[in-house]
């Protein structure tokens, strides 16, 4: 089944899984991404806000089809590009550990490339 899954569905499911993890266990999720909840006591709040966005975008994209699905894939691409840019800015300002910055930028950039390819390909996947 996974081999035949289109990229937009894969990204959408990934958003939902990451979102649920972030909402239910914000401190653990932050640590997995190399961030320190102990150093920033507001991080769980911001992580849950991120989680709600990820769950909503993933869910509505899964529920859509046709041109709406393509447009939602583009919305997700814009969100992920913003996340990658934010990671780069925070890394440059030395506000996050280098390893965390590289991981966060890498994950977001991978989603951007995958969504861009899916949208360019058209058809069922976007």
C-alpha positions as CSV (number, residue, x, y, z in Angstrom):
1,X,0.0,0.0,0.0
2,X,2.7,2.5,0.9
3,X,4.5,2.0,-2.4
4,X,1.3,3.0,-4.3
5,X,0.5,6.0,-2.0
6,X,0.6,9.3,-3.8
7,X,3.0,12.0,-2.4
8,X,0.2,14.4,-1.3
9,X,-1.5,11.7,0.7
10,X,1.9,10.8,2.3
11,X,2.6,14.4,3.3
12,X,-0.9,14.8,4.6
13,X,-0.7,11.7,6.8
14,X,2.7,12.8,8.0
15,X,1.3,16.2,9.0
16,X,-1.5,14.5,11.0
17,X,0.9,12.1,12.7
18,X,3.3,14.8,13.7
19,X,0.5,17.1,14.7
20,X,-1.1,14.5,17.0
21,X,2.3,13.7,18.6
22,X,2.9,17.4,19.1
23,X,-0.5,18.0,20.5
24,X,-0.5,15.0,22.9
25,X,3.2,15.2,23.9
26,X,4.5,18.7,23.1
27,X,7.6,18.4,25.3
28,X,8.6,15.0,23.9
29,X,8.0,16.2,20.3
30,X,10.1,19.3,20.9
31,X,12.9,17.1,22.2
32,X,12.7,14.8,19.2
33,X,13.2,17.8,17.0
34,X,16.2,18.9,19.1
35,X,14.5,21.8,21.0
36,X,14.6,22.3,24.7
37,X,11.2,22.8,26.6
38,X,13.2,23.3,29.7
39,X,15.0,26.3,28.2
40,X,11.7,27.8,27.0
41,X,8.7,27.2,29.2
42,X,6.3,28.5,26.4
43,X,7.5,25.9,23.9
44,X,4.6,23.4,24.7
45,X,2.1,26.1,24.0
46,X,3.7,27.0,20.6
47,X,4.1,23.3,19.8
48,X,0.4,22.7,20.3
49,X,-0.4,25.7,18.1
50,X,1.8,24.1,15.4
51,X,0.1,20.8,16.0
52,X,-3.4,22.2,15.4
53,X,-2.2,23.7,12.0
54,X,-0.6,20.4,10.9
55,X,-3.7,18.3,11.8
56,X,-6.1,20.8,10.0
57,X,-4.0,21.1,6.8
58,X,-3.4,17.4,6.7
59,X,-7.0,16.4,7.3
60,X,-8.6,18.9,4.9
61,X,-6.1,17.9,2.2
62,X,-6.9,14.2,2.6
63,X,-10.7,15.0,2.4
64,X,-10.3,17.1,-0.8
65,X,-10.0,16.2,-4.5
66,X,-9.3,17.8,-7.8
67,X,-8.4,21.4,-8.0
68,X,-9.1,21.9,-4.3
69,X,-6.6,19.2,-3.4
70,X,-4.0,20.8,-5.7
71,X,-4.5,24.2,-4.1
72,X,-4.3,22.7,-0.6
73,X,-1.0,21.0,-1.6
74,X,0.2,24.4,-2.6
75,X,-0.9,25.8,0.8
76,X,1.1,23.1,2.5
77,X,4.1,23.8,0.3
78,X,4.0,27.5,1.3
79,X,3.7,26.5,5.0
80,X,6.6,24.1,4.7
81,X,8.7,26.7,2.8
82,X,8.0,29.2,5.6
83,X,9.0,26.5,8.2
84,X,12.3,25.9,6.3
85,X,13.0,29.7,6.2
86,X,12.2,30.1,9.9
87,X,14.6,27.3,10.7
88,X,17.3,29.0,8.6
89,X,16.7,32.3,10.3
90,X,16.7,30.8,13.8
91,X,19.9,28.8,13.0
92,X,21.6,31.9,11.7
93,X,20.7,33.9,14.8
94,X,22.0,31.0,17.0
95,X,18.7,30.6,18.8
96,X,18.4,26.9,18.1
97,X,21.1,24.2,18.2
98,X,22.8,23.5,14.9
99,X,21.6,19.9,14.8
100,X,18.0,20.9,15.4
101,X,18.2,23.6,12.7
102,X,19.5,21.2,10.2
103,X,16.9,18.6,11.0
104,X,14.0,21.1,11.0
105,X,15.2,22.7,7.7
106,X,15.7,19.3,6.1
107,X,12.3,17.9,7.0
108,X,10.5,21.1,5.8
109,X,12.6,21.2,2.6
110,X,11.9,17.6,1.9
111,X,8.1,18.3,2.2
112,X,8.5,21.3,-0.1
113,X,10.3,19.3,-2.8
114,X,7.8,16.4,-2.5
115,X,4.8,18.7,-2.8
116,X,6.3,20.7,-5.7
117,X,6.9,17.5,-7.6
118,X,3.4,16.2,-6.9
119,X,1.8,19.5,-8.0
120,X,4.0,19.6,-11.2
121,X,3.0,16.0,-12.0
122,X,-0.7,16.8,-11.5
123,X,-3.1,14.0,-11.8
124,X,-4.2,12.0,-8.8
125,X,-1.5,13.1,-6.4
126,X,-2.3,16.8,-6.4
